[in-house]
Amino acid sequence: MPNTKSAEKHLRKSSRKRIFNLKAKKELKEHLKQLKDLMEAKKKDEALAFFPKIQSLLDRLVKRKKLVANNANRKKRRILEKISKINGS
């Protein structure tokens, strides 16, 4: 329980931020799950077509300071490597 007015305000701010952070995290997980399903189905062309959506989402999260830039770049690189290893289309 906060003791001062500034602590109460910080509690309100952090609870609002938590909601936005959870929403962003959920959106990223959903997109990655869709991509994983495409990769498991060996649909390379569709996975490559879906990749820009994930790339855009990661870039937005970096811009909003929800992810560190190197973390997002590493995720993008690893996703592209997995897509490139898919045989067939």
C-alpha positions in Angstrom: 0.0 0.0 0.0 1.5 3.4 -1.0 2.2 5.8 1.8 2.5 9.1 -0.1 0.6 10.8 -2.9 3.5 10.4 -5.3 3.6 6.7 -4.5 -0.1 6.4 -5.2 0.4 8.2 -8.5 3.3 5.8 -9.4 1.0 2.8 -8.6 -1.7 4.2 -11.0 0.9 4.8 -13.7 2.5 1.4 -13.4 -0.8 -0.4 -13.5 -1.7 1.4 -16.7 1.7 0.6 -18.2 1.3 -3.0 -17.2 -1.9 -3.3 -19.2 -0.2 -1.9 -22.3 2.9 -4.1 -21.8 0.8 -7.3 -21.4 -1.2 -6.4 -24.6 2.0 -5.9 -26.6 3.4 -9.1 -25.3 0.2 -11.0 -26.1 0.1 -9.6 -29.6 3.7 -10.6 -30.3 3.1 -14.2 -29.0 0.0 -14.6 -31.2 2.0 -13.5 -34.3 4.8 -15.8 -33.5 2.4 -18.7 -33.0 0.8 -18.0 -36.4 4.3 -18.0 -38.0 5.2 -21.2 -36.2 2.1 -22.9 -37.5 3.0 -21.8 -41.1 6.6 -23.1 -40.6 5.4 -26.4 -39.3 3.1 -26.8 -42.3 6.2 -26.1 -44.5 4.6 -23.1 -46.2 7.7 -21.2 -46.9 6.1 -18.6 -49.2 3.3 -17.8 -46.8 5.7 -17.6 -43.9 7.9 -15.1 -45.9 4.8 -13.1 -46.7 3.8 -13.0 -43.0 7.2 -12.0 -41.8 6.9 -8.3 -42.5 4.0 -8.1 -40.1 6.2 -9.6 -37.3 9.0 -7.3 -38.3 6.8 -4.3 -38.2 5.4 -5.3 -34.8 8.9 -5.8 -33.4 10.0 -2.4 -34.7 7.0 -0.7 -33.1 7.8 -2.4 -29.8 11.3 -1.1 -30.0 10.1 2.4 -30.8 7.8 2.3 -27.8 10.6 1.0 -25.6 8.9 -2.3 -24.9 11.8 -4.3 -26.4 15.5 -3.6 -26.7 16.7 -3.0 -30.3 19.2 -5.8 -30.2 16.7 -8.3 -28.8 14.2 -7.5 -31.6 17.0 -7.7 -34.3 18.0 -11.1 -32.9 14.4 -12.3 -33.0 14.1 -11.2 -36.6 17.3 -12.8 -37.7 16.5 -16.1 -36.0 13.0 -16.1 -37.6 14.4 -15.6 -41.0 17.0 -18.3 -40.5 14.2 -20.8 -39.6 12.1 -19.7 -42.6 15.1 -20.2 -44.9 15.6 -23.7 -43.6 12.1 -24.8 -44.7 12.2 -27.2 -47.6 9.4 -27.0 -50.2 6.6 -24.4 -50.5 
